[in-house]
């Protein structure tokens, strides 16, 4: 009964975290800003850490099944 929400949450977190990491990597490699009005390195680090955290949270949700 509780596996449905865990699967949904894990999928949502994993997809968003992976997409955020991919988008950040592409922007940094192309030399484009990750966020406007913020120092490029700080934005890349914060965005990368957030993406990794969300991806890890998604994997944790799948591990709880």
HULINSUL-V196337 format. One record per residue. N is the residue number from 1. SS is DSSP state (alpha for helix, beta for strand, coil for the rest). D_FIRST is the distance of its C-alpha to the first C-alpha in whole Angstrom. Layout:
N & SS & D_FIRST
N & SS & D_FIRST
This chain:
1 & coil & 0
2 & coil & 4
3 & alpha & 6
4 & alpha & 7
5 & alpha & 9
6 & alpha & 10
7 & alpha & 11
8 & alpha & 13
9 & alpha & 14
10 & alpha & 15
11 & alpha & 17
12 & alpha & 19
13 & alpha & 20
14 & alpha & 21
15 & alpha & 23
16 & alpha & 24
17 & alpha & 26
18 & alpha & 27
19 & alpha & 29
20 & alpha & 30
21 & alpha & 32
22 & alpha & 33
23 & alpha & 35
24 & alpha & 36
25 & alpha & 38
26 & alpha & 39
27 & alpha & 41
28 & alpha & 42
29 & alpha & 44
30 & alpha & 45
31 & coil & 47
32 & coil & 45
33 & coil & 44
34 & coil & 40
35 & coil & 40
36 & coil & 43
37 & coil & 45
38 & coil & 44
39 & coil & 46
40 & alpha & 45
41 & alpha & 44
42 & alpha & 42
43 & alpha & 40
44 & alpha & 39
45 & alpha & 38
46 & alpha & 36
47 & alpha & 34
48 & alpha & 34
49 & alpha & 32
50 & alpha & 30
51 & alpha & 29
52 & alpha & 28
53 & alpha & 26
54 & alpha & 24
55 & alpha & 24
56 & alpha & 23
57 & alpha & 20
58 & alpha & 19
59 & alpha & 19
60 & alpha & 18
61 & alpha & 15
62 & alpha & 15
63 & alpha & 16
64 & coil & 13
65 & coil & 11
